[in-house]
Amino acid sequence: MARKKALKSGVLTLRIPPDLHEDLAVAAAGLGLDVTGLIRLMIRRSLPHFQLEARLIALQAEEALGLLDKWRQENPSRPIREFWGDYYRHQKTVWVKDLTGISFNPQFGLDEAFGGIDLEQVAREIKMRTEAGA
């Protein structure tokens, strides 16, 4: 009877500080695993999240390319570096148009686009609106 050939597994080497290794060993022991088993479990449980995140990033890139093409058609004489200011204004418009408590000024700078917004508060407001509408 022919024996099935075992699949080879990949090799992953991690260099981590001793205190982190100790934390992993304690957590693994609490679950009845060794450190390798714990790391495999952590990867298996978190992999779907990162696969989704990668897909969303790809979709966002497709959307951004569409915006860039549209911007180029509408602004043939402007240098491409000016796209970013318009893009950030567009993003802020999309993100805050339905939110209360956030002052909306389409003439904002990059600092305003990425700073000063409490994303937890935004998430709470979206949740409250969703629940109120349901």
Residue pairs with C-beta under 8 A, 6 or more apart in sequence:
14 39
16 24
21 35
24 35
24 38
24 39
25 35
27 38
28 34
28 35
28 37
28 38
31 37
31 38
31 41
33 41
64 87
67 87
67 90
68 83
68 87
71 83
71 86
71 87
72 80
72 83
75 82
75 83
75 86
84 110
85 110
88 108
88 110
88 113
89 106
89 107
89 108
89 113
91 113
92 104
92 106
92 108
92 112
92 113
93 104
93 106
95 122
96 102
96 104
96 117
97 104
98 129
99 122
99 125
99 126
100 125
101 121
101 125
102 117
102 122
105 112
